[in-house]
């Protein structure tokens, strides 16, 4: 069974299915993740946030309007309310009544099939750091499914990553950014596994600098073969793509 540490030994560039197979299926749904795996994708990426009653749901936007028939903030809806929403029809009528999954459902479906990148949304940061914070809940769920070696936890929030590493120094983490942050060196000292960066900063010199520091470099979001080829020349370790079938032989 492949583990995160095996990424460097797998065929490069390593491909993450961004929100699953987003180009052909409604993003961040079980069918999107499953189809990415069926297409041969070695890893999937997803987003997680909390409902108002503190359940972990897989969803990208702060608000419901773009990808469901609901309205308002995800964080102000209960799990039951979120589960009653149609998260598929916006993409195509053939996906009517596809539901928003809980993170536990994704782990149950895919934990033994693929590596999983769990992005904790920066909006979930709680200054008071309660015992049921999203950081604690994600780690507890990973341990309950015995997936510690098969998950990368990533975030745009350096504070969230530092909390994760403080709770469990051995979990693999990644810092996401589209411009080099002031606290990057501080995050590197925590032992992050990788940086997940936008195409515009994935230049050869930056990739070499990260590799010198033993940090892997993965780039988002790559959907064009021309960009893919350029990034390979620049030495990146892998990509996030909405269309994994385009880059997997």
C-alpha beads as a LAMMPS data file, in Angstrom:
LAMMPS data file: protein, C-alpha beads

249 atoms
248 bonds

1 atom types
1 bond types

-500.0 500.0 xlo xhi
-500.0 500.0 ylo yhi
-500.0 500.0 zlo zhi

Masses

1 110.0

Atoms # bond

1 1 1 0.000 0.000 0.000
2 1 1 1.444 3.354 -1.021
3 1 1 2.233 5.893 1.665
4 1 1 2.975 9.602 1.467
5 1 1 6.686 8.907 1.859
6 1 1 6.521 6.830 -1.323
7 1 1 5.630 9.832 -3.498
8 1 1 9.264 10.424 -4.375
9 1 1 9.560 6.836 -5.594
10 1 1 6.470 6.982 -7.789
11 1 1 6.402 8.099 -11.378
12 1 1 6.903 11.834 -11.727
13 1 1 5.197 14.140 -12.008
14 1 1 2.840 13.078 -9.264
15 1 1 -0.798 13.914 -10.030
16 1 1 -3.448 14.977 -7.523
17 1 1 -7.063 15.007 -8.656
18 1 1 -8.151 18.525 -7.635
19 1 1 -11.449 18.143 -5.766
20 1 1 -11.513 14.737 -7.418
21 1 1 -12.207 14.647 -11.161
22 1 1 -13.553 18.193 -11.231
23 1 1 -13.578 18.573 -15.021
24 1 1 -16.092 15.769 -15.507
25 1 1 -17.922 15.362 -12.188
26 1 1 -19.306 17.688 -9.513
27 1 1 -16.380 18.740 -7.354
28 1 1 -15.752 17.458 -3.834
29 1 1 -18.291 14.641 -4.114
30 1 1 -17.844 10.914 -3.655
31 1 1 -18.400 10.228 -7.346
32 1 1 -15.771 12.812 -8.295
33 1 1 -13.198 11.224 -5.987
34 1 1 -14.047 7.684 -7.027
35 1 1 -13.815 8.477 -10.729
36 1 1 -10.421 10.129 -10.252
37 1 1 -9.159 6.928 -8.657
38 1 1 -10.690 4.814 -11.434
39 1 1 -8.837 6.999 -13.955
40 1 1 -5.576 5.984 -12.297
41 1 1 -5.011 9.087 -10.200
42 1 1 -2.632 8.206 -7.324
43 1 1 -3.970 10.941 -5.022
44 1 1 -6.962 13.195 -4.580
45 1 1 -7.290 16.637 -3.022
46 1 1 -10.315 17.837 -1.089
47 1 1 -11.424 20.730 1.107
48 1 1 -12.876 20.403 4.592
49 1 1 -14.746 22.779 6.882
50 1 1 -17.150 22.606 9.820
51 1 1 -20.924 22.775 9.859
52 1 1 -22.526 24.888 12.570
53 1 1 -23.008 21.725 14.665
54 1 1 -19.296 20.927 14.310
55 1 1 -19.285 18.135 11.728
56 1 1 -16.531 17.953 9.112
57 1 1 -17.940 18.348 5.614
58 1 1 -16.117 18.260 2.295
59 1 1 -16.774 21.583 0.599
60 1 1 -14.733 24.348 -0.996
61 1 1 -16.604 27.655 -0.864
62 1 1 -17.609 29.530 2.269
63 1 1 -21.084 29.869 0.773
64 1 1 -23.444 27.315 -0.710
65 1 1 -24.750 29.060 -3.814
66 1 1 -22.184 28.074 -6.463
67 1 1 -22.304 24.292 -6.120
68 1 1 -25.617 23.509 -4.396
69 1 1 -29.250 24.602 -4.374
70 1 1 -28.723 26.091 -0.920
71 1 1 -28.001 29.619 0.256
72 1 1 -25.858 31.145 2.953
73 1 1 -22.715 30.139 4.787
74 1 1 -21.687 26.514 5.190
75 1 1 -20.637 27.342 8.741
76 1 1 -24.183 28.455 9.592
77 1 1 -25.894 25.271 8.334
78 1 1 -26.319 22.044 10.288
79 1 1 -25.071 18.739 8.928
80 1 1 -28.655 17.656 8.352
81 1 1 -29.384 20.797 6.342
82 1 1 -26.230 20.340 4.268
83 1 1 -27.019 16.682 3.633
84 1 1 -30.419 17.613 2.225
85 1 1 -28.918 19.865 -0.453
86 1 1 -28.452 18.911 -4.098
87 1 1 -24.719 19.201 -4.795
88 1 1 -24.805 17.790 -8.321
89 1 1 -27.447 19.467 -10.493
90 1 1 -25.422 22.691 -10.815
91 1 1 -22.875 20.667 -12.779
92 1 1 -25.297 18.594 -14.844
93 1 1 -28.845 17.342 -14.388
94 1 1 -27.586 13.741 -14.558
95 1 1 -25.983 14.303 -11.131
96 1 1 -29.178 15.462 -9.442
97 1 1 -29.274 14.832 -5.686
98 1 1 -25.591 14.065 -5.309
99 1 1 -24.853 14.978 -1.684
100 1 1 -22.160 16.867 0.176
101 1 1 -20.005 14.195 1.840
102 1 1 -18.606 14.120 5.333
103 1 1 -14.862 13.616 5.567
104 1 1 -15.490 10.261 7.239
105 1 1 -17.375 9.089 4.139
106 1 1 -14.434 9.931 1.902
107 1 1 -12.007 8.115 4.186
108 1 1 -14.326 5.121 4.259
109 1 1 -14.579 5.021 0.474
110 1 1 -11.004 5.833 -0.514
111 1 1 -8.696 5.307 2.434
112 1 1 -7.300 2.040 1.093
113 1 1 -7.293 3.128 -2.566
114 1 1 -5.411 6.404 -2.814
115 1 1 -3.422 9.075 -1.035
116 1 1 -5.532 11.953 0.215
117 1 1 -4.654 15.642 0.547
118 1 1 -7.004 17.243 3.087
119 1 1 -7.029 21.016 2.792
120 1 1 -8.329 22.675 5.948
121 1 1 -9.913 25.933 4.873
122 1 1 -8.269 28.956 6.456
123 1 1 -11.713 30.283 7.415
124 1 1 -11.944 27.451 9.954
125 1 1 -9.197 28.898 12.166
126 1 1 -10.538 29.526 15.669
127 1 1 -8.403 31.708 17.890
128 1 1 -9.595 30.042 21.098
129 1 1 -8.597 26.596 19.744
130 1 1 -11.448 24.521 21.273
131 1 1 -11.096 20.808 21.971
132 1 1 -13.348 20.058 18.990
133 1 1 -11.460 22.380 16.654
134 1 1 -11.144 21.247 13.067
135 1 1 -7.450 20.545 13.630
136 1 1 -8.230 18.127 16.460
137 1 1 -11.123 16.546 14.608
138 1 1 -9.198 15.928 11.389
139 1 1 -6.320 14.274 13.233
140 1 1 -8.664 12.144 15.344
141 1 1 -10.465 10.938 12.231
142 1 1 -7.196 10.146 10.435
143 1 1 -6.111 8.056 13.406
144 1 1 -9.471 6.286 13.684
145 1 1 -9.160 5.176 10.042
146 1 1 -5.450 4.363 10.460
147 1 1 -4.557 6.696 7.586
148 1 1 -1.722 8.639 9.176
149 1 1 0.754 7.571 6.497
150 1 1 -1.671 8.149 3.626
151 1 1 -2.805 11.725 4.264
152 1 1 -1.250 15.149 3.769
153 1 1 -2.913 18.008 5.653
154 1 1 -2.582 21.322 3.864
155 1 1 -3.786 24.873 4.400
156 1 1 -3.356 28.470 3.305
157 1 1 -3.183 29.202 7.048
158 1 1 0.255 28.833 8.544
159 1 1 -1.341 28.949 11.994
160 1 1 -3.438 25.877 11.213
161 1 1 -0.385 23.977 9.989
162 1 1 1.588 24.916 13.102
163 1 1 -1.259 23.659 15.279
164 1 1 -1.409 20.381 13.376
165 1 1 2.335 19.814 13.812
166 1 1 2.117 20.738 17.502
167 1 1 -0.566 18.088 18.050
168 1 1 1.179 15.451 15.935
169 1 1 4.711 16.215 14.687
170 1 1 4.688 13.047 12.561
171 1 1 1.744 13.900 10.324
172 1 1 2.699 15.162 6.873
173 1 1 1.675 18.761 6.164
174 1 1 1.815 21.255 3.322
175 1 1 1.710 25.044 3.131
176 1 1 -0.387 26.498 0.292
177 1 1 0.304 29.923 -1.207
178 1 1 0.256 31.973 -4.396
179 1 1 2.991 34.374 -3.284
180 1 1 5.900 33.536 -1.020
181 1 1 4.732 34.227 2.574
182 1 1 6.845 35.890 5.241
183 1 1 6.543 32.900 7.557
184 1 1 7.647 30.260 5.035
185 1 1 10.976 29.577 6.772
186 1 1 9.163 29.266 10.096
187 1 1 6.799 26.698 8.609
188 1 1 9.699 24.792 7.073
189 1 1 11.222 24.420 10.549
190 1 1 8.036 22.659 11.688
191 1 1 8.824 19.890 9.219
192 1 1 6.323 20.448 6.404
193 1 1 6.369 17.820 3.689
194 1 1 5.619 20.082 0.737
195 1 1 4.573 23.463 -0.569
196 1 1 1.546 23.741 -2.830
197 1 1 2.002 26.790 -5.010
198 1 1 0.439 28.614 -7.933
199 1 1 1.917 28.331 -11.403
200 1 1 3.141 31.932 -11.388
201 1 1 5.762 31.289 -8.706
202 1 1 6.793 27.785 -9.791
203 1 1 10.039 29.013 -11.292
204 1 1 13.155 26.872 -11.493
205 1 1 15.071 28.845 -8.854
206 1 1 12.271 28.606 -6.307
207 1 1 11.807 24.884 -6.956
208 1 1 15.547 24.318 -6.493
209 1 1 15.506 26.321 -3.244
210 1 1 12.674 24.205 -1.847
211 1 1 14.377 20.994 -2.907
212 1 1 17.572 22.148 -1.210
213 1 1 15.519 22.445 1.966
214 1 1 14.096 18.921 1.385
215 1 1 10.623 20.292 0.603
216 1 1 8.532 18.843 -2.226
217 1 1 6.850 21.210 -4.691
218 1 1 3.372 20.644 -6.113
219 1 1 1.637 23.175 -8.358
220 1 1 -2.030 24.162 -8.759
221 1 1 -4.146 24.188 -10.836
222 1 1 -2.702 22.700 -14.046
223 1 1 -5.161 21.893 -16.827
224 1 1 -3.114 22.570 -19.961
225 1 1 -0.458 20.265 -21.411
226 1 1 1.692 23.283 -22.283
227 1 1 1.772 24.397 -18.639
228 1 1 2.403 20.839 -17.531
229 1 1 5.443 20.484 -19.791
230 1 1 6.858 23.819 -18.631
231 1 1 6.508 22.861 -14.979
232 1 1 8.200 19.525 -15.538
233 1 1 11.154 21.389 -17.053
234 1 1 11.172 23.579 -13.954
235 1 1 11.590 20.469 -11.803
236 1 1 8.340 20.346 -9.841
237 1 1 7.394 17.117 -8.111
238 1 1 3.790 17.098 -9.237
239 1 1 0.589 18.938 -9.996
240 1 1 -3.009 19.415 -8.980
241 1 1 -5.384 19.151 -11.919
242 1 1 -9.123 19.268 -12.544
243 1 1 -8.636 16.763 -15.362
244 1 1 -6.378 13.930 -14.188
245 1 1 -7.169 11.783 -17.222
246 1 1 -5.275 14.291 -19.351
247 1 1 -2.008 13.642 -17.514
248 1 1 -2.177 9.962 -16.596
249 1 1 -1.118 7.381 -19.134

Bonds

1 1 1 2
2 1 2 3
3 1 3 4
4 1 4 5
5 1 5 6
6 1 6 7
7 1 7 8
8 1 8 9
9 1 9 10
10 1 10 11
11 1 11 12
12 1 12 13
13 1 13 14
14 1 14 15
15 1 15 16
16 1 16 17
17 1 17 18
18 1 18 19
19 1 19 20
20 1 20 21
21 1 21 22
22 1 22 23
23 1 23 24
24 1 24 25
25 1 25 26
26 1 26 27
27 1 27 28
28 1 28 29
29 1 29 30
30 1 30 31
31 1 31 32
32 1 32 33
33 1 33 34
34 1 34 35
35 1 35 36
36 1 36 37
37 1 37 38
38 1 38 39
39 1 39 40
40 1 40 41
41 1 41 42
42 1 42 43
43 1 43 44
44 1 44 45
45 1 45 46
46 1 46 47
47 1 47 48
48 1 48 49
49 1 49 50
50 1 50 51
51 1 51 52
52 1 52 53
53 1 53 54
54 1 54 55
55 1 55 56
56 1 56 57
57 1 57 58
58 1 58 59
59 1 59 60
60 1 60 61
61 1 61 62
62 1 62 63
63 1 63 64
64 1 64 65
65 1 65 66
66 1 66 67
67 1 67 68
68 1 68 69
69 1 69 70
70 1 70 71
71 1 71 72
72 1 72 73
73 1 73 74
74 1 74 75
75 1 75 76
76 1 76 77
77 1 77 78
78 1 78 79
79 1 79 80
80 1 80 81
81 1 81 82
82 1 82 83
83 1 83 84
84 1 84 85
85 1 85 86
86 1 86 87
87 1 87 88
88 1 88 89
89 1 89 90
90 1 90 91
91 1 91 92
92 1 92 93
93 1 93 94
94 1 94 95
95 1 95 96
96 1 96 97
97 1 97 98
98 1 98 99
99 1 99 100
100 1 100 101
101 1 101 102
102 1 102 103
103 1 103 104
104 1 104 105
105 1 105 106
106 1 106 107
107 1 107 108
108 1 108 109
109 1 109 110
110 1 110 111
111 1 111 112
112 1 112 113
113 1 113 114
114 1 114 115
115 1 115 116
116 1 116 117
117 1 117 118
118 1 118 119
119 1 119 120
120 1 120 121
121 1 121 122
122 1 122 123
123 1 123 124
124 1 124 125
125 1 125 126
126 1 126 127
127 1 127 128
128 1 128 129
129 1 129 130
130 1 130 131
131 1 131 132
132 1 132 133
133 1 133 134
134 1 134 135
135 1 135 136
136 1 136 137
137 1 137 138
138 1 138 139
139 1 139 140
140 1 140 141
141 1 141 142
142 1 142 143
143 1 143 144
144 1 144 145
145 1 145 146
146 1 146 147
147 1 147 148
148 1 148 149
149 1 149 150
150 1 150 151
151 1 151 152
152 1 152 153
153 1 153 154
154 1 154 155
155 1 155 156
156 1 156 157
157 1 157 158
158 1 158 159
159 1 159 160
160 1 160 161
161 1 161 162
162 1 162 163
163 1 163 164
164 1 164 165
165 1 165 166
166 1 166 167
167 1 167 168
168 1 168 169
169 1 169 170
170 1 170 171
171 1 171 172
172 1 172 173
173 1 173 174
174 1 174 175
175 1 175 176
176 1 176 177
177 1 177 178
178 1 178 179
179 1 179 180
180 1 180 181
181 1 181 182
182 1 182 183
183 1 183 184
184 1 184 185
185 1 185 186
186 1 186 187
187 1 187 188
188 1 188 189
189 1 189 190
190 1 190 191
191 1 191 192
192 1 192 193
193 1 193 194
194 1 194 195
195 1 195 196
196 1 196 197
197 1 197 198
198 1 198 199
199 1 199 200
200 1 200 201
201 1 201 202
202 1 202 203
203 1 203 204
204 1 204 205
205 1 205 206
206 1 206 207
207 1 207 208
208 1 208 209
209 1 209 210
210 1 210 211
211 1 211 212
212 1 212 213
213 1 213 214
214 1 214 215
215 1 215 216
216 1 216 217
217 1 217 218
218 1 218 219
219 1 219 220
220 1 220 221
221 1 221 222
222 1 222 223
223 1 223 224
224 1 224 225
225 1 225 226
226 1 226 227
227 1 227 228
228 1 228 229
229 1 229 230
230 1 230 231
231 1 231 232
232 1 232 233
233 1 233 234
234 1 234 235
235 1 235 236
236 1 236 237
237 1 237 238
238 1 238 239
239 1 239 240
240 1 240 241
241 1 241 242
242 1 242 243
243 1 243 244
244 1 244 245
245 1 245 246
246 1 246 247
247 1 247 248
248 1 248 249
